[in-house]
Amino acid sequence: MWQRGKAYPPELRERVFILADTGLTVGAIARTLLVSVSYVSKVLSRREKTGETAARAQRCHLVPRLHDHAIHPASAAGGERAAQAAAASSRALAQFQGRSSDSREAG
């Protein structure tokens, strides 16, 4: 899903915030969304410290010299991995929303 020099999509950030607000740990969110713990931690830390929820503009980005000549092997599998991550996060979100509605009904 991630490519050098590109931010994750805003929808992924929103899913991180939703899952964090349900009480999931940073590690659980990372496993659910198939991203690094570092990414989740940084996104949540920035929201906590500054209130920012959007990605900042890229600074000092250099295009690789072979950018136009080579296809990175990871980019070929990126679409499949993104689809898997989206499906996994949708299932997790539905599961946690179901748990929270069950606890409200019981109380």
N, C-alpha and C positions, 0 to 999 in steps of 0.2 A: 504494500500500500504506500509506504513512504518512499519518496525519491529525494535524492540529494538536492537541496536548494528549494524544496517545495514544502509548504505547510500542509498539515493534515486538513481535511475538509472541515468547515465549521460545524457540520452535523455531528462529527465525531466528538468535537469539544462539547457540544450540547449533551451528548450521551454520557460523557464523563461527568458533567455536572449533575445530570439526573441521577445517575447511579451513586454518586457521592452523597447527594441529598437524601437518598434512601438509607444511607448508613453503611454502605459497602466500604471495605478497606481499599487502600491504594492498590495493593497487590491483587485483590479480587477484581477490581475494575480493569487493571491491565490484562489479566488473564481472559476476562470476558470479552474485551474489545480487541484482543490480539495486538496490543501495543506495549511499549516498555513502561516499567514502573516509573522511570525517570520522567517520561512524557506526562504521565498522569499527575505525578507529584508537582511538576513545574506548572502545569495548567491550573491545578487547584491552589497552589501557593500564590500565583499571580492574582487569581480571583480574590483570595483572602487579603492580600497585601494592598492591592490597588483597585480592586473592583472590576478590572478588565476581564472580559470574557472572549474577546476576539484576538486573533493572532496579530502580532505586530508585523510591521513591514520588514522585509529582509534587508539586511545591511551587508555591505562588502561582499556581495555574491559574485563569484567568478564562475563563468561557464567552463566546464571541462574542455580541454583542447580537442578531444576526440568525440565531443558531444554529437556532431552530425554524422559521424562515421561508424559508431558502434551502438549496438543495442545491448543494454545491460540485461543479464539473465534474469535478474529479479523482477524487471519490469514486465517480462512476458507472463509471469505468474501473478502479477499485481492485481489484475481484475478478479481472478478466482479468490485470492486472499481477501480482497475487499468485500466480496460477496459473502464469504464465510464469516468475516467480522461483523457485517451488518446483520446477518441471520442470528449469530450468537448473541449480539447485544439486544436484538429485538426479543429473543426468547428470555434473556435474563431480566429485561425490563418488565415484560409481561408477568414473569414469575414473582418479582418483587412487588409489583402493583397488586397482584392477587393476594400476596401475604398481607400487605398493608390494609386492604379492604376487609380481609378476614378478621384482622385484629380489631378493626373499628366495629364490625358487626358483633363481635364477642363482647365488647366493652359497653 
